[in-house]
Amino acid sequence: MAKPTWYAKKTWSTSDREDFLTRLRAVIGDHEQASALRKQAAHLLQQCTKSTPAEADQLLAGAQELYELFIDQFPGSAERAYVLTALGDILERTGDHDQALIRWRDALAAQRHTPRTTTAHLRFGMLAVQLARIDLYHEVSALLAEFGNVLIYPTDQYQQCGIKAHLHAHAGTRDLAVLCARDAIAATKHIAVDIDAPFHQLLLELTKPTVIKR
């Protein structure tokens, strides 16, 4: 059986970290080093779902360190927006919401200089709505207008339309909130969502038939 690639480690002990960084320093070429960092971080994240909570925390910390190293050493990389988005996701998972929002902003700033796209605008909007950060709603609306492209994937449709439904509901434009909520609910025919989450419950409330009293 072939020996696993050195940048595909599934654990992140002290010896794993030291071995990876030693091999990384021996790699020639910025592109190759950046690629190894991204791939190793991705492998650690993939392993989180198969690990105990304590192991998952260690893997998340390892992936975060590698992504931060990438950002520090390769500021001009075309993959910068992707890495910043992934870093924001890690920070959200670990409960550092303010830093997650900052990293997603950074990702979108980087995205403006490349034809490649990320879901950082959706991640930003979802967290702002879930935390009821009303102070960010205007920014969320502007980001959706700028980065909300054609919705190809059901998950993107659910999140973007759901976010817009929440924004319209807060603004008092109920008719638009209902239309957006219906579009979000329609996407759930193809994906699984947390139906008990407050985010989804508002969508259900908005799409309930209106009872006309006589």
C-alpha positions in Angstrom: 0.0 0.0 0.0 1.3 3.5 -0.9 2.4 5.7 1.9 0.0 8.6 2.6 1.0 11.9 1.2 2.8 14.0 3.8 0.3 16.9 3.4 -2.7 14.5 3.9 -2.3 13.8 7.6 -5.5 12.9 9.5 -4.1 13.6 13.0 -2.4 16.7 14.3 -0.2 15.8 17.2 3.0 17.7 18.0 5.0 15.3 15.9 2.5 15.5 13.0 2.8 19.3 13.1 6.6 19.3 13.3 6.9 16.7 10.4 4.6 18.7 8.2 6.3 22.1 8.8 9.8 20.5 8.3 8.7 19.0 4.9 7.0 22.3 4.0 10.2 24.3 4.4 11.9 21.9 2.0 9.4 22.5 -0.7 10.6 24.8 -3.5 8.1 27.3 -5.0 5.4 29.5 -3.4 2.6 27.8 -5.4 3.7 24.4 -4.2 4.0 25.5 -0.5 0.6 27.3 -0.6 -1.0 24.2 -2.2 0.4 21.9 0.6 -0.9 24.2 3.3 -4.4 24.3 1.8 -4.6 20.6 1.2 -3.4 19.7 4.7 -5.8 22.1 6.3 -8.7 20.6 4.3 -7.7 17.0 5.3 -7.8 18.0 9.0 -11.3 19.6 8.6 -12.6 16.5 6.8 -11.5 14.4 9.7 -13.4 16.5 12.3 -16.7 14.7 11.7 -15.0 11.3 12.4 -13.3 12.4 15.6 -14.2 12.9 19.3 -14.9 16.5 20.4 -11.4 16.8 21.9 -9.8 15.5 18.8 -12.0 17.8 16.6 -10.8 20.8 18.6 -7.2 19.8 18.0 -7.9 19.4 14.3 -9.7 22.7 14.0 -6.8 24.4 15.8 -4.4 22.8 13.3 -6.4 23.8 10.3 -6.7 27.4 11.6 -3.0 27.6 12.1 -2.3 26.4 8.6 -4.8 28.8 7.0 -3.3 31.7 9.0 0.1 30.7 7.9 -1.1 30.7 4.3 -2.6 34.2 4.6 0.6 35.6 6.2 3.0 34.1 3.7 1.1 34.2 0.5 -0.9 37.5 0.4 -1.0 37.6 -3.4 -2.3 34.1 -3.9 -5.4 33.6 -6.2 -6.7 31.3 -3.5 -6.7 33.9 -0.8 -10.5 34.5 -0.8 -11.1 30.7 -0.5 -8.7 30.4 2.4 -10.2 33.4 4.2 -13.7 32.0 3.8 -12.6 28.7 5.2 -10.9 30.4 8.1 -14.1 32.3 8.9 -15.9 29.0 9.0 -13.5 27.6 11.5 -13.8 30.7 13.7 -17.6 30.5 13.6 -17.4 26.8 14.6 -15.2 27.7 17.6 -17.5 30.5 18.7 -15.3 33.5 17.7 -18.1 35.2 15.8 -16.6 38.7 15.6 -13.4 37.3 14.0 -15.4 35.1 11.7 -17.2 38.2 10.3 -13.9 40.0 9.9 -12.4 37.1 7.9 -15.4 36.9 5.7 -15.2 40.6 5.0 -11.5 40.1 4.1 -12.5 37.2 1.8 -14.9 39.4 -0.1 -12.3 42.2 -0.3 -9.9 39.6 -1.9 -12.7 38.3 -4.1 -13.2 41.7 -5.7 -9.8 41.3 -7.4 -10.4 37.9 -8.9 -13.0 36.2 -11.1 -13.3 33.4 -8.6 -16.3 33.3 -6.2 -16.9 32.2 -2.6 -19.9 31.9 -0.3 -18.4 34.4 2.2 -21.3 36.8 1.6 -23.8 34.1 2.5 -21.8 33.0 5.5 -21.6 36.6 6.7 -25.4 37.1 6.2 -26.4 33.8 7.8 -24.4 34.6 11.0 -25.6 38.2 11.2 -29.2 37.0 10.9 -28.8 34.1 13.4 -27.2 36.5 15.9 -29.8 39.1 15.2 -27.1 41.6 14.5 -29.4 44.3 13.3 -26.5 46.7 13.1 -25.1 44.6 10.2 -28.3 44.2 8.2 -27.6 47.1 5.8 -24.1 45.7 5.2 -25.6 42.2 4.6 -28.1 43.6 2.0 -25.2 45.4 0.2 -23.1 42.3 0.1 -26.0 40.2 -1.3 -26.5 42.8 -4.0 -22.9 42.8 -4.9 -22.0 39.1 -4.6 -25.3 37.3 -5.0 -24.8 35.7 -8.4 -27.1 33.3 -10.2 -28.2 30.7 -7.6 -27.1 27.3 -9.0 -27.1 25.2 -5.8 -30.1 24.6 -3.6 -28.1 25.4 -0.5 -27.1 28.9 -1.9 -30.8 29.5 -2.8 -32.0 28.5 0.6 -29.5 30.8 2.4 -29.7 33.8 0.1 -33.4 33.8 -0.2 -33.8 33.0 3.5 -31.5 35.9 4.5 -33.5 38.3 2.3 -36.7 37.1 3.9 -35.3 37.9 7.3 -34.1 41.3 6.2 -37.5 42.2 4.6 -39.4 41.0 7.7 -37.2 43.2 9.9 -37.8 46.2 7.5 -41.5 45.6 7.5 -41.8 44.8 3.8 -43.8 41.6 4.4 -44.9 41.0 0.9 -41.2 40.7 -0.2 -40.4 38.7 2.9 -43.0 36.2 2.0 -41.8 35.8 -1.6 -38.2 35.3 -0.5 -39.3 32.8 2.2 -41.2 30.8 -0.4 -38.1 30.6 -2.6 -36.0 29.5 0.3 -38.5 26.8 1.3 -38.7 25.6 -2.3 -34.9 24.8 -2.1 -35.5 22.4 0.8 -36.9 19.9 -1.6 -33.3 19.1 -2.6 -31.4 19.6 0.7 -31.6 18.9 4.4 -32.0 21.8 6.8 -32.5 22.2 10.5 -36.3 22.7 10.6 -36.2 23.6 14.3 -33.7 26.4 13.9 -35.1 29.9 14.4 -33.8 30.9 11.0 -36.1 28.3 9.4 -39.0 28.8 11.7 -39.4 32.4 10.6 -39.5 31.2 7.0 -42.2 28.7 7.8 -44.2 31.4 9.7 -43.9 33.8 6.7 -45.2 31.2 4.3 -48.3 30.2 6.4 -51.5 30.9 4.6 -53.1 34.1 5.8 -56.5 33.5 7.5 -59.0 36.2 6.6 -61.4 36.9 9.5 -65.1 37.5 8.6 
